[in-house]
C-alpha cells in the first residue's frame, strides 16, 4: 500500500499542481481541496472543478455532471 495515492495526502498536491478545485466523493465524507499557492482567477466563472468518486473500495474515477 505504500505506492498508492492517498487522497487525503495528495489532494492539495493535485489541486496546486493543476490549479483546479478538486472534489473527492467517497462513500463516507466528501472533501474539497483548493490550490495553495496560486491566485484565484478574477472571474469566478473561470474556476476549473474536477470531481472524483471513490468506487469499488480502491479506485478513483472522474465524475461528470
Buried (B, 14 or more C-beta within 10 A) or exposed (E): EEEEEEBEEBBBEBBBEEBBBBBBBBEEEEEEBBBEEEEEEEEEEEEEEBBBBBEEEEEBEEEEE
